[in-house]
Amino acid sequence: MKKGLNGFQLKIIACIAMVIDHVGAVFYPHMEIFRIIGRLAFPIFAFFIAEGFFHTRSVKKYLARLGACAVVFQIPDWFSRIYSAVFNVPGFGVNYKFNIFATLFFGLLAILLYDRFKAKSVWLSWALAAAVAVTAEITGTDYGAYGVLYITVFYLTRENVNKMISGVLTLHVVFTVYDFAIRLSHARAVFFYNPLQLYSLLAVPLIALYNRERGYKLKYFFYVFYPLHLIIIYVIYWLVQLK
């Protein structure tokens, strides 16, 4: 076995970080350390979407699988909102319209379109990828355009850690400026804020340790884990609220 971390180990780290993030968001919203640790999760999953593009036997089937998961796994969030309205109790408190699998779907679609059209026209390939990112932003997916472009960066910088670091840093600079401009336009005053998502940069050193080995083949476990851990958190949260 090669030195470093294999795909299975990195995904387990991402799952643990995701659970910590969601537990913190629900039960300890004022303890930022939970959210900081949670920032490790998305970049790792985004990286493996880009990796999956190169290794899957059928990108179309992979895309369809992510799309189906995006719809099916939205049910826990819908249930949370319906339950909250019917029984007049606090819901889970998600602030997006569509879950992370919708973001992963759009991210894979963006790199698929870019890859298919880059030989014909670089401008067209970038325009199509950008259009997908804008669609993710408008439809309200978790992480929106930022998430789609994160996946695109990993696709473009594959197997080159220095370019990966530069790409991720550039992405965050662009979105920090964008976020600052939006806040400025709304508040009409300059103020400083806590850019929590910048902590996702801490995931890059972990990704750099990837040894290109798959590890244990538990592909569907990572699909099911997402809604399962949310449902468990929902149940615990509602039980606590009902006491």
C-alpha positions as CSV (number, residue, x, y, z in Angstrom):
1,M,0.0,0.0,0.0
2,K,1.3,3.4,-0.9
3,K,2.0,6.1,1.6
4,G,-0.6,8.8,2.2
5,L,-4.4,8.6,2.3
6,N,-6.5,6.5,0.0
7,G,-9.9,7.5,-1.3
8,F,-11.8,5.6,1.4
9,Q,-9.9,7.2,4.2
10,L,-10.3,10.7,2.8
11,K,-14.1,10.1,2.4
12,I,-14.3,8.9,6.0
13,I,-12.6,12.1,7.2
14,A,-15.1,14.1,5.1
15,C,-18.0,12.2,6.6
16,I,-16.7,12.8,10.2
17,A,-16.2,16.5,9.4
18,M,-19.7,16.7,8.0
19,V,-21.3,15.1,11.1
20,I,-19.4,17.5,13.3
21,D,-20.5,20.4,11.2
22,H,-24.2,19.5,11.3
23,V,-24.1,18.6,15.0
24,G,-22.6,22.0,15.7
25,A,-25.1,23.8,13.5
26,V,-28.0,22.3,15.3
27,F,-26.9,21.9,18.9
28,Y,-24.0,24.3,19.3
29,P,-24.6,27.2,16.9
30,H,-22.5,29.6,18.9
31,M,-19.4,27.3,19.0
32,E,-17.6,28.1,15.8
33,I,-15.1,25.3,16.1
34,F,-17.7,22.8,15.0
35,R,-18.3,24.7,11.8
36,I,-14.6,25.2,11.2
37,I,-14.0,21.5,11.3
38,G,-16.9,21.0,9.1
39,R,-15.3,23.1,6.3
40,L,-13.1,20.1,5.5
41,A,-16.0,18.0,4.2
42,F,-17.1,19.7,1.0
43,P,-13.7,20.2,-0.7
44,I,-12.9,16.5,-0.2
45,F,-16.3,15.4,-1.7
46,A,-15.8,18.0,-4.5
47,F,-12.4,16.6,-5.2
48,F,-13.8,13.1,-5.6
49,I,-16.5,14.3,-8.0
50,A,-13.6,15.5,-10.3
51,E,-11.7,12.3,-9.7
52,G,-14.9,10.3,-10.5
53,F,-15.2,12.0,-13.8
54,F,-11.9,10.6,-14.9
55,H,-12.5,7.1,-13.5
56,T,-16.2,6.3,-13.9
57,R,-17.2,4.0,-16.8
58,S,-20.1,6.2,-17.7
59,V,-20.3,9.8,-16.8
60,K,-23.9,10.0,-17.9
61,K,-24.9,7.2,-15.4
62,Y,-22.8,8.9,-12.7
63,L,-24.6,12.2,-13.4
64,A,-28.0,10.4,-13.3
65,R,-27.1,8.8,-10.0
66,L,-26.2,12.2,-8.5
67,G,-29.4,13.7,-9.8
68,A,-31.6,11.0,-8.4
69,C,-29.9,11.3,-5.0
70,A,-30.4,15.1,-5.1
71,V,-34.1,14.5,-5.4
72,V,-34.5,11.6,-3.0
73,F,-32.2,13.0,-0.4
74,Q,-34.2,16.2,-0.3
75,I,-37.0,14.4,1.4
76,P,-35.6,14.7,4.9
77,D,-35.3,18.5,4.5
78,W,-38.9,18.7,3.1
79,F,-40.1,16.5,6.0
80,S,-38.4,18.8,8.5
81,R,-40.1,21.9,7.1
82,I,-43.5,20.2,7.0
83,Y,-43.2,18.8,10.4
84,S,-42.1,22.2,11.8
85,A,-45.1,23.9,10.3
86,V,-47.7,21.2,11.3
87,F,-46.5,20.8,14.9
88,N,-45.3,24.3,15.4
89,V,-41.8,23.3,16.5
90,P,-38.4,24.5,15.2
91,G,-37.2,22.9,12.1
92,F,-33.6,21.8,11.2
93,G,-32.8,25.3,10.0
94,V,-31.3,24.6,6.6
95,N,-30.7,27.8,4.6
96,Y,-30.6,26.3,1.1
97,K,-33.4,25.1,-1.3
98,F,-31.6,22.0,-2.6
99,N,-29.1,19.7,-0.8
100,I,-25.4,19.1,-1.5
101,F,-26.1,16.3,-4.0
102,A,-27.7,18.9,-6.3
103,T,-24.4,20.9,-6.1
104,L,-22.4,17.8,-6.9
105,F,-24.7,17.1,-9.8
106,F,-24.2,20.6,-11.2
107,G,-20.5,20.4,-10.6
108,L,-20.2,17.2,-12.6
109,L,-22.4,18.6,-15.3
110,A,-20.1,21.7,-15.5
111,I,-16.9,19.7,-16.0
112,L,-18.6,17.3,-18.4
113,L,-19.7,20.2,-20.6
114,Y,-16.3,21.9,-20.3
115,D,-14.5,18.7,-21.2
116,R,-16.7,18.0,-24.2
117,F,-16.4,21.5,-25.8
118,K,-12.9,22.6,-24.8
119,A,-11.4,21.2,-28.1
120,K,-13.9,23.2,-30.1
121,S,-13.8,26.4,-28.2
122,V,-12.3,27.3,-24.9
123,W,-14.6,30.3,-24.6
124,L,-17.7,28.2,-25.2
125,S,-16.6,25.5,-22.7
126,W,-16.1,28.2,-20.0
127,A,-19.4,29.8,-20.9
128,L,-21.2,26.5,-20.5
129,A,-19.5,25.8,-17.2
130,A,-20.3,29.3,-15.9
131,A,-23.9,28.9,-17.0
132,V,-24.2,25.7,-14.9
133,A,-22.6,27.5,-11.9
134,V,-25.1,30.4,-12.3
135,T,-28.0,27.9,-12.5
136,A,-26.8,26.3,-9.2
137,E,-26.7,29.7,-7.6
138,I,-30.1,30.8,-8.8
139,T,-31.8,27.6,-7.9
140,G,-30.4,27.8,-4.4
141,T,-28.3,24.7,-4.1
142,D,-26.1,24.2,-1.1
143,Y,-22.8,26.2,-1.8
144,G,-24.3,27.4,-5.1
145,A,-21.9,28.6,-7.8
146,Y,-19.0,28.5,-5.4
147,G,-19.5,24.8,-5.0
148,V,-19.7,24.1,-8.7
149,L,-16.6,26.1,-9.4
150,Y,-14.8,24.4,-6.5
151,I,-15.3,21.1,-8.4
152,T,-14.2,22.7,-11.6
153,V,-11.0,23.9,-10.0
154,F,-10.2,20.3,-8.9
155,Y,-10.9,19.1,-12.4
156,L,-8.6,21.6,-14.0
157,T,-5.7,21.1,-11.4
158,R,-5.8,17.4,-11.2
159,E,-2.5,15.8,-10.1
160,N,-0.8,19.2,-9.6
161,V,-0.9,20.3,-6.0
162,N,0.7,23.7,-6.7
163,K,-1.9,24.5,-9.3
164,M,-4.6,23.2,-7.0
165,I,-3.6,25.5,-4.2
166,S,-3.4,28.5,-6.6
167,G,-6.8,27.6,-8.1
168,V,-8.5,27.2,-4.7
169,L,-6.9,30.5,-3.4
170,T,-8.1,32.3,-6.5
171,L,-11.6,31.0,-6.1
172,H,-11.7,32.2,-2.5
173,V,-10.4,35.6,-3.4
174,V,-13.0,36.0,-6.1
175,F,-15.9,34.9,-3.8
176,T,-14.6,36.9,-0.9
177,V,-14.6,40.1,-3.0
178,Y,-18.0,39.1,-4.4
179,D,-19.5,38.5,-0.9
180,F,-18.0,41.7,0.3
181,A,-19.5,43.6,-2.6
182,I,-23.0,42.1,-2.0
183,R,-22.8,42.9,1.7
184,L,-21.6,46.4,0.9
185,S,-24.4,47.0,-1.5
186,H,-27.0,45.8,1.0
187,A,-25.6,47.6,4.0
188,R,-24.2,50.6,2.1
189,A,-21.3,50.7,4.6
190,V,-18.0,48.9,4.8
191,F,-17.7,46.4,7.6
192,F,-15.7,43.3,8.4
193,Y,-17.2,39.8,8.7
194,N,-16.0,36.3,9.5
195,P,-15.3,34.4,6.3
196,L,-16.0,31.0,7.7
197,Q,-15.6,29.2,4.3
198,L,-12.0,30.2,4.0
199,Y,-11.3,27.4,6.5
200,S,-12.1,24.9,3.7
201,L,-8.5,25.7,2.5
202,L,-7.4,23.4,5.3
203,A,-8.7,20.4,3.3
204,V,-6.1,21.0,0.5
205,P,-3.2,19.5,2.5
206,L,-5.3,16.4,3.2
207,I,-6.2,16.1,-0.5
208,A,-2.5,16.5,-1.4
209,L,-1.9,13.3,0.6
210,Y,-4.2,11.3,-1.7
211,N,-2.2,8.3,-3.0
212,R,-4.5,7.5,-5.9
213,E,-5.6,4.2,-4.3
214,R,-9.3,3.6,-3.9
215,G,-9.3,1.7,-0.6
216,Y,-12.3,-0.2,0.6
217,K,-15.1,-0.3,-2.1
218,L,-18.1,1.0,-0.2
219,K,-19.4,3.4,-2.9
220,Y,-23.1,3.3,-1.9
221,F,-22.3,3.7,1.8
222,F,-21.2,7.3,1.2
223,Y,-24.4,8.0,-0.8
224,V,-26.7,6.7,2.0
225,F,-24.6,8.2,4.8
226,Y,-25.7,11.7,3.9
227,P,-29.5,11.4,4.5
228,L,-29.0,8.9,7.2
229,H,-26.9,11.1,9.5
230,L,-29.3,14.0,8.9
231,I,-32.3,11.9,9.8
232,I,-30.6,10.8,13.1
233,I,-29.8,14.4,13.9
234,Y,-33.4,15.5,13.1
235,V,-34.8,12.8,15.4
236,I,-32.5,13.7,18.3
237,Y,-33.1,17.4,17.8
238,W,-36.9,17.0,17.8
239,L,-36.8,14.7,20.9
240,V,-34.8,17.3,22.7
241,Q,-37.2,20.1,21.7
242,L,-40.3,18.1,22.7
243,K,-39.0,17.6,26.3
